[in-house]
């Protein structure tokens, strides 16, 4: 599961990374946002959206994307 | 008797308990306990429950004790969430909004001034609106957030309990919000630590008013 800060919410972590990049010689990088990756195995893939909404992400401030066996889905 | 919940990783439960004992009786409630009978109020304390793993408060909200606290709150029992406790109550849906990392990306530990807002909540019983309280904050994830429409609704319903005084917002909280209540006014969450402001020895006893307000509540039916 990929968990990202919601669009429009200030992400100071992303901004800090963005600002550090030119000092390291990487120019022209914008819109950096930092999220989280959770990997797991499950016998019940249908339960994944509920698992994300209840625990792995806070739907008020984060969006999540489920990637199964390397294939992204809603 | 006020119950102070204790999770693995809580660190401010002892000071919260000591604050409760200045105004009445208190005891610790271990996170696996589910029997809150005999308790007139609950404090969810500050600290780093479950190491702030995943998100601050995200795991604590599923503990057996918090399920009992949710039922207690549903019946109108007073619940005070301080710092990590505020985070837990937001994650549990007992309070609106969420706490995000501080805008300055630094852990902030200093005395701030907050102003009590006009509110019908039981916690305001000892506080005139406009009263300025000097209370310490110590947190990395204290920026209060809710979508604009929700903030408008929260303000309109008189649920903003405290705002940081001008120049004292330590974390970028929207609308300077330092503490909010639920609609019914029996659950309060705030980022500053009133339990660390109960004795002039440590600079301020302004925090006592909140504990007195809980202790003043009649025992639930």
HADDOCK unambig.tbl for C-alpha pairs under 7 A between the chains (distance, minus, plus):
assign (segid A and resid 12 and name CA) (segid B and resid 103 and name CA) 5.95 0.50 0.50
assign (segid A and resid 12 and name CA) (segid B and resid 105 and name CA) 6.55 0.50 0.50
assign (segid A and resid 55 and name CA) (segid B and resid 58 and name CA) 6.65 0.50 0.50
assign (segid A and resid 56 and name CA) (segid B and resid 54 and name CA) 6.99 0.50 0.50
